[in-house]
Amino acid sequence: MPQTFAQALAATFLLGSVHSAAAEALRPHEAVYDLQMTSDAEEIERIEARIALDLETPSCTDYKLDYRFVARFHRADDVTVTDQQTVATEAQDGTRFEFRTRNLADGSEQSVVEGTAENQADGTRVAFRAPVNRVAELPRALFPMHHTADLVRRAQAGERIVETRIFDGDEEADGSLTTTSVILPASAQAKPLSEPAQAALDGMASWWIDESYYDSTSDGDGAAIFRTRYRLFANGVSDDITMDFGDYAIGGRLSGLALHEARACP
């Protein structure tokens, strides 16, 4: 299952063009999203899901993300619970990304993906420690938190279409994950903010992000393997999320939000 906050660089785009001001756009925070099925799906009667994340700045050079996505799938004769748990540390300058993701089904561990990715002059080098020790050499990519910060920067600059190559800790790194994001200003007719978001986000600039993910398995018609739409605020917080996995879609809003104090750095 693709991660929420993960994405094609244009041929001439270099990560170095994402300056430090972009990374500073992300406000450390805790957020909880309650989600449910928003489309009809074969064999699935109902889905309830929750995303909980905690973004911190343990130092003036790094972000740390603790992310959990639990979903309960109701079928006619069965209920399955999936649980994705990710802990990641990402350099604010976008040069390094350490990640560990566990995937569980009904409490039983299904897979672990762990490793470190580094951006170098000629590409992105990923050293996996699990499920097996191996090294993947990829085209130069953005890491998830830097990608979010870059979307904020580009939205503030008035850009409307952004193509980005990303690496988000996917075991199938060789598949070359890319995204195309369409950015539109959130109109005055946008839904009122949920109560948890009201005090923290009211009056802040925001944009609708419609993001499609592609990899080397995308079909000849260019169909995305995953699509998400969300409202992105200038401090990096998201709300009104829809996640379309093809066979089904889920969506929901912030049910809890707490902003951390930004670290004072020179």
C-alpha positions as CSV (number, residue, x, y, z in Angstrom):
1,M,0.0,0.0,0.0
2,P,1.5,3.3,-1.0
3,Q,2.4,5.7,1.8
4,T,0.3,9.0,2.2
5,F,3.0,11.5,2.4
6,A,5.4,9.8,-0.7
7,Q,6.6,10.9,-5.2
8,A,8.7,12.5,-11.2
9,L,11.4,15.0,-11.3
10,A,11.4,16.9,-14.6
11,A,14.5,15.9,-16.5
12,T,16.4,19.0,-15.6
13,F,15.2,19.2,-12.0
14,L,17.8,18.8,-9.2
15,L,17.1,18.4,-5.6
16,G,19.6,21.1,-4.8
17,S,17.1,23.6,-6.2
18,V,14.9,22.9,-3.1
19,H,16.5,25.4,-0.8
20,S,16.3,25.3,3.0
21,A,13.4,27.6,3.2
22,A,11.2,24.9,1.8
23,A,12.2,22.5,4.5
24,E,11.4,25.1,7.1
25,A,7.8,25.1,5.9
26,L,6.9,22.0,7.9
27,R,5.6,22.6,11.3
28,P,6.1,19.8,13.8
29,H,2.7,18.4,14.9
30,E,0.6,15.5,15.9
31,A,-2.4,14.6,13.7
32,V,-5.1,12.0,13.7
33,Y,-7.4,11.3,10.7
34,D,-10.5,9.1,10.8
35,L,-11.3,7.6,7.5
36,Q,-14.0,5.5,5.9
37,M,-14.8,3.9,2.5
38,T,-16.0,6.5,0.0
39,S,-16.6,4.2,-3.0
40,D,-18.3,0.9,-3.9
41,A,-16.0,-2.1,-3.9
42,E,-16.3,-5.7,-4.8
43,E,-16.4,-8.0,-1.8
44,I,-15.7,-5.1,0.7
45,E,-18.8,-3.9,2.6
46,R,-17.2,-1.3,4.8
47,I,-13.8,0.1,5.7
48,E,-12.9,2.0,8.8
49,A,-9.4,3.5,9.0
50,R,-7.3,5.8,11.1
51,I,-4.0,7.5,10.4
52,A,-2.0,8.9,13.4
53,L,1.3,10.7,12.8
54,D,3.8,12.6,14.9
55,L,6.3,14.9,13.1
56,E,9.1,16.2,15.3
57,T,12.4,18.1,14.9
58,P,14.8,16.2,17.2
59,S,17.6,18.5,16.0
60,C,18.0,21.6,13.9
61,T,19.0,19.4,10.9
62,D,16.5,16.5,11.0
63,Y,12.8,15.7,10.9
64,K,11.5,12.5,12.6
65,L,8.2,11.0,11.6
66,D,6.3,8.4,13.5
67,Y,3.4,7.2,11.2
68,R,0.7,4.6,11.7
69,F,-2.1,3.6,9.3
70,V,-4.6,1.0,10.6
71,A,-7.6,-0.1,8.5
72,R,-10.4,-2.6,9.2
73,F,-11.9,-4.3,6.1
74,H,-15.4,-5.7,6.5
75,R,-16.4,-8.5,4.1
76,A,-19.5,-10.7,4.1
77,D,-17.8,-13.4,6.1
78,D,-14.6,-11.9,7.3
79,V,-12.9,-8.9,9.0
80,T,-9.3,-8.1,8.2
81,V,-7.2,-5.5,10.1
82,T,-4.1,-4.1,8.4
83,D,-1.5,-2.1,10.3
84,Q,1.3,-0.1,8.7
85,Q,3.9,1.4,11.1
86,T,6.6,3.7,9.8
87,V,9.4,5.5,11.7
88,A,11.6,7.7,9.5
89,T,14.3,10.3,10.0
90,E,14.9,12.8,7.2
91,A,17.6,15.4,6.8
92,Q,16.0,18.9,6.4
93,D,18.3,19.6,3.5
94,G,16.9,16.5,1.7
95,T,20.2,14.6,1.5
96,R,19.5,11.6,3.8
97,F,16.4,9.4,4.7
98,E,16.4,6.6,7.2
99,F,13.3,4.4,7.3
100,R,11.7,1.3,8.9
101,T,8.2,0.1,8.0
102,R,6.4,-2.9,9.5
103,N,3.3,-4.2,7.8
104,L,0.9,-6.4,9.9
105,A,-2.3,-8.3,9.1
106,D,-4.6,-9.3,12.0
107,G,-1.7,-8.7,14.4
108,S,0.8,-10.9,12.5
109,E,3.8,-9.3,11.0
110,Q,3.9,-9.7,7.2
111,S,6.9,-7.7,6.2
112,V,9.6,-5.3,7.4
113,V,11.4,-2.8,5.1
114,E,14.4,-1.0,6.6
115,G,17.3,1.0,5.2
116,T,19.0,4.3,4.5
117,A,18.8,6.4,1.3
118,E,21.2,9.2,0.4
119,N,21.1,11.7,-2.4
120,Q,24.4,11.9,-4.3
121,A,25.6,14.0,-7.3
122,D,24.5,11.4,-9.8
123,G,21.4,9.9,-8.2
124,T,19.9,8.3,-5.0
125,R,21.5,5.4,-3.4
126,V,19.4,3.1,-1.2
127,A,21.0,0.6,1.2
128,F,18.4,-1.8,2.4
129,R,18.9,-3.8,5.6
130,A,15.6,-5.6,5.5
131,P,14.0,-7.7,4.1
132,V,17.5,-8.5,2.6
133,N,20.8,-6.6,2.5
134,R,21.0,-5.0,-1.0
135,V,21.8,-1.7,-2.6
136,A,19.6,0.1,-5.2
137,E,20.9,2.9,-7.4
138,L,18.0,5.2,-8.5
139,P,17.6,8.5,-10.4
140,R,17.8,11.4,-8.1
141,A,14.7,11.7,-6.0
142,L,13.0,13.7,-3.3
143,F,12.2,12.1,0.1
144,P,8.6,12.4,1.6
145,M,8.9,15.3,4.0
146,H,11.0,17.3,1.6
147,H,8.4,16.6,-1.1
148,T,5.6,18.0,1.1
149,A,7.7,21.1,1.8
150,D,8.5,21.5,-1.9
151,L,4.8,21.4,-2.8
152,V,4.1,24.2,-0.3
153,R,6.9,26.3,-1.8
154,R,5.7,25.7,-5.3
155,A,2.1,26.4,-4.4
156,Q,3.2,29.7,-2.8
157,A,5.0,30.5,-6.0
158,G,1.8,30.0,-8.0
159,E,2.8,26.8,-9.8
160,R,-0.1,24.6,-10.8
161,I,1.4,21.3,-12.0
162,V,4.4,19.7,-10.3
163,E,6.1,16.5,-11.5
164,T,8.4,14.8,-9.0
165,R,10.4,11.6,-8.6
166,I,10.3,10.3,-5.0
167,F,11.7,7.6,-2.8
168,D,9.5,6.9,0.3
169,G,11.0,3.7,1.6
170,D,9.3,1.4,-0.8
171,E,10.9,-2.1,-1.0
172,E,10.2,-2.0,-4.8
173,A,12.5,1.0,-5.2
174,D,13.6,-0.1,-8.6
175,G,10.1,0.6,-9.8
176,S,10.9,4.3,-10.0
177,L,8.0,6.0,-8.3
178,T,6.9,9.3,-9.7
179,T,4.0,11.7,-9.1
180,T,2.1,14.4,-10.9
181,S,0.5,17.0,-8.6
182,V,-2.2,19.4,-9.6
183,I,-2.3,22.4,-7.3
184,L,-5.4,24.6,-6.9
185,P,-6.1,27.3,-4.3
186,A,-8.6,26.2,-1.6
187,S,-11.6,28.3,-2.4
188,A,-13.7,30.3,0.0
189,Q,-16.3,27.6,-0.5
190,A,-14.1,24.9,1.0
191,K,-15.6,23.0,3.9
192,P,-15.4,24.7,7.3
193,L,-12.4,23.4,9.2
194,S,-13.0,20.6,11.6
195,E,-13.0,21.6,15.3
196,P,-9.5,20.2,16.0
197,A,-8.1,22.3,13.1
198,Q,-10.0,25.5,13.7
199,A,-7.6,27.3,16.1
200,A,-4.4,26.1,14.4
201,L,-5.3,26.6,10.8
202,D,-8.0,29.2,10.5
203,G,-7.0,31.9,8.0
204,M,-3.9,30.1,6.9
205,A,-3.2,29.8,3.1
206,S,-4.1,26.4,1.7
207,W,-4.3,24.5,-1.6
208,W,-6.0,21.5,-3.0
209,I,-3.4,18.9,-4.0
210,D,-4.6,16.2,-6.5
211,E,-1.7,13.8,-6.7
212,S,-1.3,10.7,-8.9
213,Y,1.4,8.1,-8.4
214,Y,3.1,6.1,-11.2
215,D,5.7,3.4,-11.4
216,S,7.2,1.1,-14.0
217,T,4.1,-1.1,-13.9
218,S,1.7,1.7,-14.8
219,D,-0.3,0.6,-17.9
220,G,0.0,2.0,-21.4
221,D,-2.9,4.3,-20.8
222,G,-1.0,6.0,-18.1
223,A,-3.3,5.0,-15.3
224,A,-2.0,5.9,-11.9
225,I,-1.3,3.1,-9.4
226,F,-2.6,5.3,-6.5
227,R,-4.2,8.8,-6.3
228,T,-4.8,11.1,-3.4
229,R,-6.5,14.4,-2.9
230,Y,-6.0,16.6,0.1
231,R,-6.0,20.1,1.4
232,L,-2.5,21.2,2.2
233,F,-1.8,24.2,4.5
234,A,1.2,26.5,4.4
235,N,2.7,24.9,7.5
236,G,2.6,21.4,6.0
237,V,-0.5,20.1,7.8
238,S,-3.1,18.3,5.6
239,D,-6.9,17.8,5.9
240,D,-9.8,16.5,3.9
241,I,-7.9,13.5,2.6
242,T,-9.1,11.1,-0.1
243,M,-7.0,8.0,-1.0
244,D,-7.9,6.0,-4.1
245,F,-6.3,2.6,-4.3
246,G,-8.1,1.6,-7.5
247,D,-10.3,-1.2,-6.1
248,Y,-11.6,1.1,-3.4
249,A,-11.2,4.6,-2.0
250,I,-11.3,5.9,1.6
251,G,-11.5,9.5,2.9
252,G,-11.8,11.6,6.0
253,R,-10.7,14.6,8.0
254,L,-8.6,15.6,10.9
255,S,-10.1,14.4,14.2
256,G,-7.2,15.6,16.3
257,L,-4.4,18.1,15.8
258,A,-1.7,19.5,18.1
259,L,1.1,21.8,16.9
260,H,4.5,21.4,18.5
261,E,6.6,24.4,19.3
262,A,9.1,25.0,16.5
263,R,12.7,24.4,17.5
264,A,14.7,27.6,17.8
265,C,17.7,27.1,15.5
266,P,20.5,29.5,14.5
